[in-house]
């Protein structure tokens, strides 16, 4: 991170000292997401932002980052509060570097926690929300195994809450091997409903105490 970016963040934390709820969206943009799935995903991202903006407290507390994965893993949005979040327009192509993307998301969270601590900002347990229509493809198995191990140890230590959603032909058995929480199968292309649920869940977290357990609404957009 550049000196300028560090300075901007210090100013931002001074202007908005609210505790933060970090959420990383890890989004599959591989070739199989082409067409209707990627269009529905883009609409869902816009709904996520708009829904969170209705809540003035959540829009100052929830921070969103977006990691996409196909043949490449990209941080298309580093952490920003929702009022600063401009949903990217995603396109689909290539393979499915899922393990690498999980590592990237967990690295982002670690770095963000360092920033919070440096600036004296309290934070909630970070969320990672992985959405895929396939399974890891094109990267070494060891990368995926190490990613699964990291999720396990971070969940056990309550360093992260890691959710996985399978779209259409996703390999749910493989997903269940990677994550600790049971993956949810999206009904059709209900991305908008799913992102509104995520928004409402983040709002509930943002209005709680930082160490409080929050009961989440049932995910009517998916099946377990």
C-alpha positions as CSV (number, residue, x, y, z in Angstrom):
1,X,0.0,0.0,0.0
2,X,1.3,3.5,-0.9
3,X,2.0,6.2,1.6
4,X,-0.9,8.2,0.1
5,X,-3.4,5.3,0.5
6,X,-2.3,4.9,4.1
7,X,-2.8,8.5,4.8
8,X,-6.3,8.5,3.2
9,X,-7.2,5.5,5.4
10,X,-6.0,7.2,8.5
11,X,-8.1,10.3,7.7
12,X,-11.1,8.0,6.8
13,X,-10.9,6.2,10.2
14,X,-10.6,9.6,12.0
15,X,-13.7,10.9,10.2
16,X,-15.6,7.7,10.6
17,X,-14.5,5.9,13.8
18,X,-17.5,3.5,13.8
19,X,-16.6,-0.2,14.3
20,X,-16.3,-2.0,11.0
21,X,-18.0,-5.2,9.6
22,X,-15.6,-6.3,6.8
23,X,-17.1,-8.6,4.1
24,X,-15.2,-10.0,1.2
25,X,-17.2,-11.2,-1.8
26,X,-15.3,-13.9,-3.6
27,X,-17.0,-14.2,-7.0
28,X,-16.5,-16.9,-9.7
29,X,-16.1,-15.2,-13.1
30,X,-15.0,-18.4,-15.0
31,X,-16.3,-19.2,-18.5
32,X,-19.3,-21.2,-17.3
33,X,-20.8,-18.1,-15.6
34,X,-21.2,-16.5,-19.1
35,X,-24.6,-15.1,-20.1
36,X,-27.5,-15.2,-17.7
37,X,-25.5,-16.1,-14.5
38,X,-23.0,-13.2,-14.8
39,X,-25.8,-10.8,-15.7
40,X,-27.8,-11.9,-12.6
41,X,-24.7,-11.6,-10.5
42,X,-24.1,-8.0,-11.6
43,X,-27.7,-7.1,-10.8
44,X,-27.4,-8.7,-7.4
45,X,-24.3,-6.7,-6.6
46,X,-26.2,-3.5,-7.3
47,X,-29.1,-4.7,-5.1
48,X,-26.6,-5.4,-2.3
49,X,-25.3,-1.9,-2.3
50,X,-28.7,-0.2,-2.6
51,X,-30.2,-2.3,0.2
52,X,-27.3,-1.6,2.6
53,X,-27.5,2.2,1.8
54,X,-31.0,2.3,3.2
55,X,-29.5,1.8,6.7
56,X,-27.3,4.8,7.6
57,X,-25.4,2.9,10.4
58,X,-24.7,-0.2,8.2
59,X,-23.5,2.1,5.3
60,X,-20.8,3.5,7.7
61,X,-19.9,0.2,9.4
62,X,-20.0,-2.5,6.6
63,X,-16.9,-2.6,4.5
64,X,-17.0,-4.5,1.2
65,X,-14.1,-5.9,-0.8
66,X,-14.5,-7.9,-4.1
67,X,-12.2,-10.7,-5.3
68,X,-12.9,-12.3,-8.7
69,X,-11.5,-15.6,-9.9
70,X,-11.2,-17.2,-13.3
71,X,-7.7,-17.8,-14.8
72,X,-6.6,-14.8,-12.8
73,X,-7.5,-13.8,-9.3
74,X,-8.1,-10.0,-9.0
75,X,-9.0,-7.7,-6.2
76,X,-11.5,-5.6,-8.2
77,X,-12.5,-3.6,-5.1
78,X,-10.4,-3.2,-2.0
79,X,-12.2,-2.5,1.3
80,X,-14.5,0.5,1.3
81,X,-17.5,1.4,3.3
82,X,-20.8,0.8,1.5
83,X,-21.4,4.5,0.8
84,X,-18.2,4.5,-1.2
85,X,-18.8,1.1,-2.9
86,X,-19.4,1.2,-6.7
87,X,-20.4,-2.4,-7.8
88,X,-18.1,-3.5,-10.7
89,X,-19.5,-4.9,-13.9
90,X,-18.1,-8.4,-14.1
91,X,-17.5,-10.5,-17.3
92,X,-17.0,-14.3,-17.5
93,X,-14.0,-16.2,-19.0
94,X,-11.5,-18.9,-18.4
95,X,-10.9,-21.5,-15.6
96,X,-11.7,-21.5,-11.9
97,X,-8.7,-20.6,-9.6
98,X,-10.8,-20.9,-6.4
99,X,-8.1,-21.9,-4.0
100,X,-5.9,-19.0,-4.9
101,X,-9.0,-16.6,-4.6
102,X,-9.7,-18.0,-1.0
103,X,-6.0,-17.3,0.0
104,X,-6.3,-13.8,-1.5
105,X,-9.6,-13.1,0.5
106,X,-8.0,-14.3,3.8
107,X,-4.9,-12.2,3.1
108,X,-7.0,-9.1,2.6
109,X,-8.8,-9.7,5.9
110,X,-5.5,-10.1,7.8
111,X,-4.1,-6.9,6.3
112,X,-7.4,-5.0,7.1
113,X,-7.3,-6.1,10.7
114,X,-3.8,-4.7,11.0
115,X,-5.2,-1.3,9.7
116,X,-8.1,-1.4,12.2
117,X,-5.7,-2.1,15.1
118,X,-3.3,0.7,14.0
119,X,-6.1,3.2,13.9
120,X,-7.8,2.0,17.1
121,X,-11.0,1.0,15.2
122,X,-13.0,-1.9,16.6
123,X,-14.3,-4.6,14.2
124,X,-16.7,-7.5,14.0
125,X,-15.8,-11.0,12.9
126,X,-15.1,-10.6,9.1
127,X,-17.3,-12.4,6.6
128,X,-16.2,-14.1,3.4
129,X,-19.0,-14.9,0.9
130,X,-17.8,-17.3,-1.9
131,X,-20.1,-17.7,-5.0
132,X,-19.3,-20.3,-7.6
133,X,-21.0,-22.4,-10.3
134,X,-18.2,-25.0,-10.5
135,X,-15.3,-26.4,-8.6
136,X,-11.5,-25.5,-8.4
137,X,-10.0,-26.0,-11.9
138,X,-6.6,-25.3,-13.4
139,X,-4.6,-24.8,-10.1
140,X,-2.6,-27.4,-8.1
141,X,-4.6,-29.5,-5.6
142,X,-2.2,-28.4,-2.8
143,X,-3.4,-24.8,-3.2
144,X,-7.0,-25.8,-2.7
145,X,-6.1,-28.1,0.3
146,X,-4.1,-25.3,2.0
147,X,-7.0,-22.9,1.4
148,X,-9.4,-25.4,3.1
149,X,-7.0,-25.8,6.0
150,X,-6.9,-22.0,6.4
151,X,-10.7,-21.7,6.4
152,X,-10.8,-24.4,9.1
153,X,-8.3,-22.8,11.4
154,X,-9.7,-19.3,10.9
155,X,-13.2,-20.5,11.6
156,X,-12.1,-22.4,14.7
157,X,-10.3,-19.3,16.0
158,X,-13.4,-17.2,15.2
159,X,-11.2,-15.0,12.9
160,X,-13.6,-15.3,10.0
161,X,-17.1,-16.5,9.1
162,X,-16.8,-18.2,5.7
163,X,-19.9,-18.9,3.6
164,X,-20.1,-20.7,0.3
165,X,-23.0,-20.6,-2.3
166,X,-23.2,-23.0,-5.2
167,X,-24.9,-21.8,-8.4
168,X,-26.5,-24.1,-11.0
169,X,-24.0,-26.9,-11.7
170,X,-21.7,-26.2,-8.8
171,X,-20.0,-29.3,-7.3
172,X,-21.6,-29.1,-3.8
173,X,-19.7,-32.1,-2.6
174,X,-16.4,-30.5,-3.4
175,X,-17.5,-27.2,-1.9
176,X,-18.5,-29.0,1.4
177,X,-14.9,-30.4,1.5
178,X,-13.4,-26.9,1.3
179,X,-15.6,-25.0,3.7
180,X,-16.6,-25.6,7.3
181,X,-20.2,-24.3,7.1
182,X,-22.7,-26.3,4.9
183,X,-22.7,-24.7,1.5
184,X,-26.0,-23.3,0.3
185,X,-27.4,-24.1,-3.2
186,X,-28.8,-21.1,-4.9
187,X,-32.3,-21.6,-6.3
188,X,-32.2,-20.7,-10.0
189,X,-30.4,-17.4,-10.4
190,X,-31.8,-15.7,-7.3
191,X,-28.7,-13.5,-6.8
192,X,-30.8,-10.4,-6.0
193,X,-32.7,-12.1,-3.3
194,X,-29.4,-13.6,-2.0
195,X,-27.6,-10.3,-1.9
196,X,-30.6,-8.6,-0.1
197,X,-30.4,-11.4,2.5
198,X,-26.6,-10.8,2.8
199,X,-27.3,-7.0,3.2
200,X,-30.0,-7.6,5.9
201,X,-27.6,-10.0,7.7
202,X,-24.8,-7.5,7.6
203,X,-27.2,-4.8,8.9
204,X,-28.1,-7.1,11.8
205,X,-24.4,-7.6,12.6
206,X,-23.7,-3.8,12.2
207,X,-26.3,-3.0,14.8
208,X,-25.0,-5.5,17.4
209,X,-22.1,-5.4,19.8
210,X,-18.8,-6.5,18.2
211,X,-18.7,-9.7,20.2
212,X,-22.4,-10.5,20.1
213,X,-23.8,-13.6,18.4
214,X,-26.4,-12.6,15.8
215,X,-29.3,-14.8,14.6
216,X,-29.3,-14.6,10.8
217,X,-32.6,-14.8,8.8
218,X,-33.2,-18.1,7.0
219,X,-31.8,-18.1,3.4
220,X,-35.1,-18.4,1.5
221,X,-33.1,-17.9,-1.7
222,X,-31.3,-21.3,-1.4
223,X,-31.4,-24.9,-0.2
224,X,-28.9,-26.7,2.1
